[in-house]
Amino acid sequence: MSTISELREKYGIYDQRLKDCNHNIDRLEPVYSELGRIKSSFRAAKKSTGKIFDEKVSWRGEKYTSFCTAGDNLVDSLETYYKQLDSAQDAVNEAISNLKQEKLRLIPIVGGLLAEIKQFSTDVENILN
């Protein structure tokens, strides 16, 4: 059986890991939300930009062709940027999920250690009575 100091040391280590998880989750969740907000506003801007380049109105010839080509290049760049935003948001979400999973694994360990510490203290108290 472990000594009470060993149990307390283990408890301290696991408790600190839980606190670190909570701290990191608290830092990452606003980032995830902000990336979602940026994606939404960016998606709206991208749609309006695409409409501009789709309007053919009365343009003809070389100027029209170069304008449409530039527009297509811009829309492609916007799509690439949007995909990068999406990937970043997915990565942040994955990190949050991993931290929450670690917390779920640690909570029973910490609870078990607290129970052992309490039992050990009770045993010591009973012996000394």
C-alpha positions as CSV (number, residue, x, y, z in Angstrom):
1,M,0.0,0.0,0.0
2,S,1.2,3.5,-0.8
3,T,2.0,6.0,1.9
4,I,-0.2,9.0,2.4
5,S,2.6,11.3,1.1
6,E,2.9,9.2,-2.1
7,L,-0.9,9.3,-2.6
8,R,-0.9,13.1,-2.1
9,E,1.9,13.5,-4.5
10,K,0.1,11.4,-7.1
11,Y,-3.1,13.4,-6.4
12,G,-1.2,16.7,-6.8
13,I,0.2,15.6,-10.2
14,Y,-3.1,14.5,-11.6
15,D,-4.9,17.5,-10.1
16,Q,-2.4,19.8,-11.8
17,R,-3.0,17.9,-15.1
18,L,-6.7,18.5,-14.7
19,K,-6.1,22.2,-14.1
20,D,-3.8,22.4,-17.1
21,C,-6.5,20.8,-19.2
22,N,-9.1,23.3,-18.0
23,H,-6.8,26.2,-18.6
24,N,-6.0,25.0,-22.2
25,I,-9.6,24.4,-22.9
26,D,-10.5,27.9,-21.6
27,R,-7.9,29.3,-24.0
28,L,-8.8,27.3,-27.0
29,E,-12.6,27.6,-27.0
30,P,-12.6,31.3,-27.7
31,V,-10.2,30.7,-30.6
32,Y,-12.5,28.0,-32.0
33,S,-15.5,30.4,-31.8
34,E,-13.5,33.3,-33.3
35,L,-12.4,31.1,-36.2
36,G,-16.0,30.2,-36.8
37,R,-17.0,33.9,-36.8
38,I,-14.2,34.7,-39.3
39,K,-15.3,31.8,-41.5
40,S,-18.9,33.0,-41.5
41,S,-18.0,36.6,-42.4
42,F,-15.4,35.4,-44.9
43,R,-18.0,33.1,-46.6
44,A,-20.4,36.1,-47.0
45,A,-17.6,38.3,-48.4
46,K,-16.5,35.5,-50.8
47,K,-20.1,35.1,-52.1
48,S,-20.5,38.8,-52.8
49,T,-17.0,38.9,-54.5
50,G,-18.0,35.9,-56.7
51,K,-21.2,37.6,-57.8
52,I,-19.2,40.7,-59.0
53,F,-17.0,38.5,-61.2
54,D,-20.0,36.6,-62.5
55,E,-21.8,39.8,-63.7
56,K,-21.0,40.0,-67.4
57,V,-23.2,43.0,-68.2
58,S,-21.9,44.7,-71.3
59,W,-18.1,44.1,-71.2
60,R,-16.5,42.6,-74.3
61,G,-13.1,41.8,-75.5
62,E,-9.7,41.7,-73.9
63,K,-10.6,43.8,-70.8
64,Y,-13.6,41.5,-70.0
65,T,-11.4,38.4,-70.4
66,S,-8.7,39.7,-68.1
67,F,-11.2,40.9,-65.5
68,C,-12.9,37.5,-65.4
69,T,-9.5,35.7,-65.2
70,A,-8.4,37.9,-62.3
71,G,-11.8,37.3,-60.7
72,D,-11.4,33.5,-61.0
73,N,-7.9,33.7,-59.6
74,L,-9.2,35.8,-56.6
75,V,-12.1,33.4,-56.0
76,D,-9.7,30.4,-56.1
77,S,-7.4,32.2,-53.6
78,L,-10.4,32.9,-51.4
79,E,-11.4,29.3,-51.5
80,T,-7.9,28.2,-50.5
81,Y,-7.9,30.7,-47.6
82,Y,-11.4,29.4,-46.5
83,K,-10.1,25.8,-46.5
84,Q,-7.1,26.9,-44.4
85,L,-9.5,28.6,-41.9
86,D,-11.6,25.4,-41.8
87,S,-8.6,23.3,-41.2
88,A,-7.4,25.5,-38.4
89,Q,-10.8,25.4,-36.8
90,D,-10.9,21.6,-37.1
91,A,-7.4,21.4,-35.5
92,V,-8.4,23.6,-32.6
93,N,-11.6,21.5,-32.1
94,E,-9.5,18.3,-32.1
95,A,-7.2,19.8,-29.5
96,I,-10.2,20.8,-27.3
97,S,-11.7,17.3,-27.7
98,N,-8.4,15.6,-26.7
99,L,-8.2,17.8,-23.6
100,K,-11.7,17.0,-22.6
101,Q,-11.1,13.3,-23.1
102,E,-8.0,13.5,-20.9
103,K,-10.0,15.2,-18.2
104,L,-12.6,12.4,-18.4
105,R,-9.8,9.8,-18.0
106,L,-8.2,11.8,-15.1
107,I,-11.3,12.5,-13.0
108,P,-11.8,8.8,-11.9
109,I,-8.1,8.6,-11.1
110,V,-8.2,11.7,-9.0
111,G,-11.4,10.6,-7.3
112,G,-9.8,7.2,-6.6
113,L,-6.7,8.8,-5.1
114,L,-8.8,11.0,-2.9
115,A,-10.7,7.9,-1.7
116,E,-7.4,6.1,-1.0
117,I,-6.1,9.2,0.9
118,K,-9.3,9.4,2.9
119,Q,-9.2,5.6,3.7
120,F,-5.6,5.8,4.6
121,S,-6.2,8.8,6.9
122,T,-9.1,6.9,8.5
123,D,-7.0,3.8,9.0
124,V,-4.2,5.9,10.6
125,E,-6.8,7.7,12.8
126,N,-8.3,4.4,13.9
127,I,-4.9,2.9,14.7
128,L,-4.0,5.9,16.8
129,N,-7.3,5.9,18.7
